[in-house]
Amino acid sequence: MVRPVRAAVERVVTPDGQRNVWFVGHDTECAVIDPAGAVGELFGRCELRRLRAILWTSLRPESVQTAITLADQTGAVTYLHTDDLVLWREAEPERRPQSSVPRGLVLNIGGIRLQSIPTPGVTPGALCWYAPALSAVFTGETLGQHGWGGADLAAFGRSTLIASIRVGLFSLPSQTVVHPGRGADTRIGTQRWDRRFWS
C-alpha cells in the first residue's frame, strides 16, 4: 500500500528561545526558512528527506555558516535577495549564495508553492514567503504577534517596513496564518487591526 504524501509545516525553536526555524515540504523533500541554531538538529529534521532550498526572510550574518554547512551536506540551494548580499559578505567573503531571488520568484517544494514577497525594512533585501495552499506566510522579523519586528529600526527603516507590510502582506487573505521569526503565530486579519500600522 502506498502511503499518501503529507504536506507539513514544522517549527524548530532555537535553544535560547529567540528564533523560529521553519521547515516546509512533505515526506520526501523540504525547504528550510531562516536557518539558525545547531546544525545537527536542523540536519536531523531533513535526514530522511531531501532538503532542496535554504531561504531567508532577512539575513542574519551568524546564520550564513549554518546555511553553508547544511548546503554542503545536503546539496540544497541557498536563495538570497541581492540587497542582503552585503550582510552575507560580513560572514563569508569568499563564497556566495547559489541563487538570487528576483521579484516574484516562485518555488515548488514538495508540492507546496512558495511565493516570494519583497518586504524591505528589517534588512534591505527582506522577503516573506507565502504558501497559498497552506494559507500561511513566513514573515521572519517583519511581522509577528506584536506587530512589526523592527522595533529597533531607525525611523526611515521603520517607515519602509510599515509600507512593505501594508502593500505586501495586508493584501493577503485575512485568515492567512503568520509564521513569524520568533514567538507564536498570528493571522493577517488580526494584525490589520493594529492601529500603529495606520497612524
LOKE-180790 format. One record per atom (N, C-alpha, C, O): residue in three letters; x, y, z. Coordinates in steps of 0.2 Angstrom, whole numbers, plus 5000, padded with zeros to 4 digits. Atoms other than C-alpha are relative to their C-alpha. Example, Ala and Ser with C-alpha at 12.3 -4.5 7.8 and 13.67 -1.06 7.14 Angstrom:
BEGIN
ALA500449945000;ALA506249785039;ALA500450065000;ALA500950055003;SER499649944999;SER506849955036;SER499650055003;SER499950115004;
//
This chain:
BEGIN
MET500449945000;MET500050005000;MET500450065000;MET500950075004;VAL499649945001;VAL500750174995;VAL499750055005;VAL499150075006;ARG500249964994;ARG500750295010;ARG499950074996;ARG500450094993;PRO500149945003;PRO500050465005;PRO500550055002;PRO500850055008;VAL499549954999;VAL501250615004;VAL499750055004;VAL499150085002;ARG500349954996;ARG500850745018;ARG500450065000;ARG501050065001;ALA499749945000;ALA501250925016;ALA500050025008;ALA499650015012;ALA499949994993;ALA501850995033;ALA500450075001;ALA500950084996;VAL499649944998;VAL502551155041;VAL500249985007;VAL499849965012;GLU499750024994;GLU503751115056;GLU500450065003;GLU500850094999;ARG499649954997;ARG504451245068;ARG500549975005;ARG500449925009;VAL499550014995;VAL506051225077;VAL500250065003;VAL500450115000;VAL499849944996;VAL506451345091;VAL500749995002;VAL500949945005;THR499350004998;THR508251385094;THR500149995008;THR499650015011;PRO499950014993;PRO508951335112;PRO499950065004;PRO499650065010;ASP500149944996;ASP508951515118;ASP499350034999;ASP499150085002;GLY500749985000;GLY507051535113;GLY499950064996;GLY499450094995;GLN500049935003;GLN507451685102;GLN499949994992;GLN499750044989;ARG500150005007;ARG507251615084;ARG499549944998;ARG499649885001;ASN500450055003;ASN505951515075;ASN500449984993;ASN500550024989;VAL499850025006;VAL506651405061;VAL499549964997;VAL499249915000;TRP500650045003;TRP505351335048;TRP500249964995;TRP500649974991;PHE500050055005;PHE505351185038;PHE499449994996;PHE498849985000;VAL500650005004;VAL504151175024;VAL500149954994;VAL500649954991;GLY499950055005;GLY503851025012;GLY499549945002;GLY499049955005;HIS500350064998;HIS503250845013;HIS500549955002;HIS501049965004;ASP499650064997;ASP503850675017;ASP500749994996;ASP501149964999;THR499450015004;THR505250675003;THR500450064999;THR501050054997;GLU499649945001;GLU505850855001;GLU499750065004;GLU499150065006;CYS500249944996;CYS505851015010;CYS500450064999;CYS500950054996;ALA499649945000;ALA506451195012;ALA500150025007;ALA499750005011;VAL499949974994;VAL507151275027;VAL500050085000;VAL500350114995;ILE500049925000;ILE506751465031;ILE500350025006;ILE500150005012;ASP499649974995;ASP507951565042;ASP500349955004;ASP500249945010;PRO499650044996;PRO509151435047;PRO500450035006;PRO500750085005;ALA499749974994;ALA509851465065;ALA500149945005;ALA499849895004;GLY499950054995;GLY510451365080;GLY500549944998;GLY500949954993;ALA499650065001;ALA511351195080;ALA499949974993;ALA499349954992;VAL500050035006;VAL511751125063;VAL499749935000;VAL499349914996;GLY500250074999;GLY511550945069;GLY499249995001;GLY498949954998;GLU500750014999;GLU509750975075;GLU499650024993;GLU499149984992;LEU500349995007;LEU509251055058;LEU500149954995;LEU499649934992;PHE499950055005;PHE510050925048;PHE499649935002;PHE499449904997;GLY500450054998;GLY509150795058;GLY499350004998;GLY498949954997;ARG500749995002;ARG507450865053;ARG499949994992;ARG499449974990;CYS500150015008;CYS507850835034;CYS500549944998;CYS500649934993;GLU499650065001;GLU508950675036;GLU499749954996;GLU500049924992;LEU500450055003;LEU507550565029;LEU499750034994;LEU499349994990;ARG500349975006;ARG507050685015;ARG500550054997;ARG501050075001;ARG499549965003;ARG507950795003;ARG499950085002;ARG499350105001;LEU500149934999;LEU508250975008;LEU500250044994;LEU500850034991;ARG499949975007;ARG508051074992;ARG500250075000;ARG500650094996;ALA499949935000;ALA508151254997;ALA500150035007;ALA499850005012;ILE499949974993;ILE508851365011;ILE499850084998;ILE500150114994;LEU500349935001;LEU507851535012;LEU500150045006;LEU500150025011;TRP500049964995;TRP507951685022;TRP499450054999;TRP499250064994;THR500549945000;THR506651825027;THR500450065000;THR500350114997;SER499549955000;SER508051935032;SER500749975003;SER500649935008;LEU499450034998;LEU509851885033;LEU500350025006;LEU500450085008;ARG499649994995;ARG510751875049;ARG500749974999;ARG500849914997;PRO499450035001;PRO512651855047;PRO500249945003;PRO500549905000;GLU499850064996;GLU512851725060;GLU499649944997;GLU499849884999;SER500350065003;SER511651615050;SER500449974994;SER500249924991;VAL499750025006;VAL512751605035;VAL500449945000;VAL500349894996;GLN499650064999;GLN513951475041;GLN499649945001;GLN499749884998;THR500550064999;THR512551365047;THR499749984993;THR499649924992;ALA500350015007;ALA511751385029;ALA500549964996;ALA500349924992;ILE499550035005;ILE513351345020;ILE500149925002;ILE500249884998;THR499950074998;THR513651185031;THR499449964998;THR499549904995;LEU500650045002;LEU511851125028;LEU500049994992;LEU499949944990;ALA500050005007;ALA512051165009;ALA500549954998;ALA500449904993;ASP499550055002;ASP513651065008;ASP499849935002;ASP500049884998;GLN500250074998;GLN512950915017;GLN499449974997;GLN499349914996;THR500650035003;THR511350905008;THR499950024992;THR499549994989;GLY500149985007;GLY511550984991;GLY499550064999;GLY499350074993;ALA500549955000;ALA510251114995;ALA500350074997;ALA500950084997;VAL499849945003;VAL510251284985;VAL499950065005;VAL499350065008;THR500149944996;THR510451444995;THR499750064996;THR500050074991;TYR500449955003;TYR509251584990;TYR500150065004;TYR499950065010;LEU499949944996;LEU509651764995;LEU499950064995;LEU500150064989;HIS500149945004;HIS509051934989;HIS500650044999;HIS501050045004;THR499449965002;THR510452034981;THR500150065005;THR500750075006;ASP499949944995;ASP510152184993;ASP500249985007;ASP500450025010;ASP499750024993;ASP510652075008;ASP500749974999;ASP501049945004;LEU499450035001;LEU512252015000;LEU500650035004;LEU501150005006;VAL499549974996;VAL513252145009;VAL500149975007;VAL500649975010;LEU500050034994;LEU512752065025;LEU500349935000;LEU500649915005;TRP499750065001;TRP513251895019;TRP500750015000;TRP501149975003;ARG499350005001;ARG514951955014;ARG500450025007;ARG501050015008;GLU499749994993;GLU515252015033;GLU500249935003;GLU500749935006;ALA499950074997;ALA515151825037;ALA500449964996;ALA500849924998;GLU499750055004;GLU515851745022;GLU500250044993;GLU499850054989;PRO499849965005;PRO516851855010;PRO500249964993;PRO500249994988;GLU499750045006;GLU517451704998;GLU499449974996;GLU499449984990;ARG500650045004;ARG515851604994;ARG499450055000;ARG499350105003;ARG500649965001;ARG514251674988;ARG499449955000;ARG499449895000;PRO500650045000;PRO512451614989;PRO499949974993;PRO500250004988;GLN500150035007;GLN511951504974;GLN499550034996;GLN499650024990;SER500549975005;SER510451594968;SER499750065004;SER499750075010;SER500349944998;SER509751764969;SER499249995000;SER499049944998;VAL500850005000;VAL507851804972;VAL499850064997;VAL499750114999;PRO500349955004;PRO507151904958;PRO499350025003;PRO499049975006;ARG500749984998;ARG505451994961;ARG499649954997;ARG499649934991;GLY500550045002;GLY504051874961;GLY500249924999;GLY499949884996;LEU499850075001;LEU505151714962;LEU499549955004;LEU499349975009;VAL500450064997;VAL504051554965;VAL500449945000;VAL500749924995;LEU499750075000;LEU504751394971;LEU499549955001;LEU499049965005;ASN500550064999;ASN503851224971;ASN500449955004;ASN500949925001;ILE499650054996;ILE504551124986;ILE499549955003;ILE499049975007;GLY500550054997;GLY503650964990;GLY499350014998;GLY498950005002;GLY500749995002;GLY502151014980;GLY499750065003;GLY499150085002;ILE500249944997;ILE502051174990;ILE500350064996;ILE500950064996;ARG499849955003;ARG502151334981;ARG500250065005;ARG499850085009;LEU499749954995;LEU503251464990;LEU500150064995;LEU500550064991;GLN499949945004;GLN503051644983;GLN500450055004;GLN500250075009;SER499749954997;SER504251774987;SER499750075000;SER499450094995;ILE500349935000;ILE503551944993;ILE500650055003;ILE500850045009;PRO499549964997;PRO504852084995;PRO499750055005;PRO499250085004;THR500249964995;THR504652175011;THR500650035004;THR500850025009;PRO499549974997;PRO506152285014;PRO499950045006;PRO499350075007;GLY500149964994;GLY506352365031;GLY500549985005;GLY500950015008;VAL499650034995;VAL507152245043;VAL500750004997;VAL501250025001;THR499450005004;THR508552225030;THR499850034993;THR499250024992;PRO500249975006;PRO508652305013;PRO499749944995;PRO499249964991;GLY500250055004;GLY508352135005;GLY499549955003;GLY499449895001;ALA500450054996;ALA507052065017;ALA499449984995;ALA499250014991;LEU500550045004;LEU505751945010;LEU499549975005;LEU499749955010;CYS500550054997;CYS504151855016;CYS499949944995;CYS499949964989;TRP500150055004;TRP503751685009;TRP499349985001;TRP499149955006;TYR500750015000;TYR501951655005;TYR499849934997;TYR500049914991;ALA500250075002;ALA501151475004;ALA499350004999;ALA498949985004;PRO500750005000;PRO499451494997;PRO499649945002;PRO499149945005;ALA500450064999;ALA498951314998;ALA500049985008;ALA499549955010;LEU500050014992;LEU499351315017;LEU499750065003;LEU499650065009;SER500349944997;SER498551485019;SER500550035006;SER500350045011;ALA499549984995;ALA500151535028;ALA500650054996;ALA500750044990;VAL499549965002;VAL501551665026;VAL500650005005;VAL500450015011;PHE499450014995;PHE503351655034;PHE500350074999;PHE500550094994;THR499949935000;THR503751835039;THR500750025004;THR500950075003;GLY499449984996;GLY505351825050;GLY499950055005;GLY499450055009;GLU500049944996;GLU505651985059;GLU499550054998;GLU499450105001;THR500449955003;THR504552085048;THR499350015003;THR499150065004;LEU500649994997;LEU502852045056;LEU499949945005;LEU500049885003;GLY500150054996;GLY502351945071;GLY499450025005;GLY499050075003;GLN500649994995;GLN501051935086;GLN500050075002;GLN499550105004;HIS500049934997;HIS501652105092;HIS500150064995;HIS500450114997;GLY499949955005;GLY501652195076;GLY500649994996;GLY500949944995;TRP499450015004;TRP503152235065;TRP500649985005;TRP500650005011;GLY499450034996;GLY504852155071;GLY500550055001;GLY501050045005;GLY499449965000;GLY505952305068;GLY500050065005;GLY500050125004;ALA500149944995;ALA505652405085;ALA500750045001;ALA500650105003;ASP499449964999;ASP507552455085;ASP500250034993;ASP500850054993;LEU499849975006;LEU507552515067;LEU500050085001;LEU499650115005;ALA500049935000;ALA507952695063;ALA499350024997;ALA499049984994;ALA500649985002;ALA506452805058;ALA499949984992;ALA499349964991;PHE500150015007;PHE506752785039;PHE499949924999;PHE499449904995;GLY500150075001;GLY506952595041;GLY499349985002;GLY499049934999;ARG500650024998;ARG505352585051;ARG499450024995;ARG499049984994;SER500549985004;SER504352685039;SER500049964993;SER499449944991;THR500050055006;THR504952575024;THR499749935002;THR499349914998;LEU500250064998;LEU504552425034;LEU499250005001;LEU498949954998;ILE500749995000;ILE502752485038;ILE499750004993;ILE499249974992;ALA500350005007;ALA502452525020;ALA500049934997;ALA499649914993;SER499950065003;SER503152355015;SER499449955002;SER499149914998;ILE500550044997;ILE501952265027;ILE499350024997;ILE498949974995;ARG500649985002;ARG500452365021;ARG499949984993;ARG499349954991;VAL500150025007;VAL500752335002;VAL500149924999;VAL499749894996;GLY499850075001;GLY501552155003;GLY499649955004;GLY499549905001;LEU500350054996;LEU500652075017;LEU499350015002;LEU498949965002;PHE500749984999;PHE499052165021;PHE499549994994;PHE498949994995;SER500450025005;SER498452115004;SER499849935000;SER499449914995;LEU500150075000;LEU498451935008;LEU499349995004;LEU499150035008;PRO500650014997;PRO496851855014;PRO500050005008;PRO500549985011;SER500049994993;SER496351885032;SER500249945004;SER500549955009;GLN499950064996;GLN496451705038;GLN500749974999;GLN500849925002;THR499350035001;THR498251685032;THR500350005007;THR500450055010;VAL499650004994;VAL499251625046;VAL500750034999;VAL501050014994;VAL499349975000;VAL500851725050;VAL500449955004;VAL500349955010;HIS499450034996;HIS502351615055;HIS500650045001;HIS500950054996;PRO499549954999;PRO503551735062;PRO500749975002;PRO500849915003;GLY499450024998;GLY505351735066;GLY500249995007;GLY500749965009;ARG500050024993;ARG505051725084;ARG499350005003;ARG498950045001;GLY500650004997;GLY503651695096;GLY499449964996;GLY499549924992;ALA500650045003;ALA501851625092;ALA499750034994;ALA499950094992;ASP500449985006;ASP500851635076;ASP499550055001;ASP499250065007;THR500649955000;THR499551765072;THR499749994993;THR499849954990;ARG500450005007;ARG498451805057;ARG500150074997;ARG500150125001;ILE500049945003;ILE498551935044;ILE499450055002;ILE499550115003;GLY500649964998;GLY496751995049;GLY500150035006;GLY499850095008;THR499949974993;THR497252015067;THR500550065000;THR500350115003;GLN499549945000;GLN498752125063;GLN499750064996;GLN500050114998;ARG500349945004;ARG497752235051;ARG499750055005;ARG499650115004;TRP500349954995;TRP496852305067;TRP500550045004;TRP500350085008;ASP499549964996;ASP498452365074;ASP500150074998;ASP500350094992;ARG500149935002;ARG498252555074;ARG500750034998;ARG500750084995;ARG499349975002;ARG500152585073;ARG500249994993;ARG500650034990;PHE499850015007;PHE500152525055;PHE499650064996;PHE499850074990;TRP500549955004;TRP498852665051;TRP500150075003;TRP499850125000;SER499949934997;SER499452815062;SER500550044996;SER500650104998;
//
